[in-house]
Structure formats: structure tokens, C-alpha cells
């Protein structure tokens, strides 16, 4: 199995400057700044090699997925996380997870996302 971080790097490179690469790069940087001990994983691999980027620390924190019109950041236990900045804008009906859909032209609120990642990590630890 190839290294997950390298697979994520390849995914970003394959998008070659596309807005989705910029969002995924920003989100990835913010997540690592929020929790330097986070582990990047590559899960749910299909026959064509496509898979899902997952950030974990004492359990799953979030996934990062690329679609045609959005970059989706799904928090495994998002429904139970405090979200004072109202970042969650997708999968709001779920009983467990919540997601943030970033669309072309959207900006990333670095500090609010860091707080969300930190809350998710703390929830996993206790």
C-alpha cells in the first residue's frame, strides 16, 4: 500500500491548479496546523485506485473528498460538535456526521476550521 500522504499529494497535483486543489491544500494545511499529530489515511479504495482521504487522531476526525462542484469535508461525529461559526452546510439531517461543502469561490475560515478539528480530536480522546 502506498503512503496516504503521497496519494493525497498526487490527487492535488492531478487537479493541476484547479480551484478544488487550492481548497483541498488549504484545508489539509489547516487540519495539520490544528492537530500536528493527525494521521493521514487513504481508505475505501476502489478498483481504479480512487479512495478517500481521512484524517485520524485517536479515531476518525474527517474525510476530504473531491467532487465536480464541491470539496466535501465530512466530520465523522460532526452532529455532536459545537459549531459556533456555522461551518457545517451539508449533511445537516444526519444523526452523526456533518459536512462542509466548499464551492468554487468559497474561502476557508482558518481559525473556525482549526477549532472544529480540535473539538473533534478532543471528542475522540474523551
Helices and strands as residue ranges (DSSP letters): H 4-14, H 19-34, E 39-43, E 52-56, E 60-66, E 71-75, G 78-80, E 98-102, H 110-125
